[in-house]
């Protein structure tokens, strides 16, 4: 199995989307399968993975949870 970066510090919605795509594919999951377990539309997943900046943060957090990821915030 391909090694993946288990921790990132995303600086944009695009970086979050790219990471979600990487993890989804690492799990061997299609966009449709991720939609099925997260309850969001395929369009939302597609737009998220492509960095659409209007994506709803609540849905993003839910999708991340469904693929086994958390967001960690820290004070700089």
ABEGO torsion letter per residue (X at the ends): XBBBBABBBBABAAAAAAAAAAAAAAAGBBAAAAAAAAGBBAAAAAAAAAGBAABBAAAAAAAAAAAGBBBBBBBX
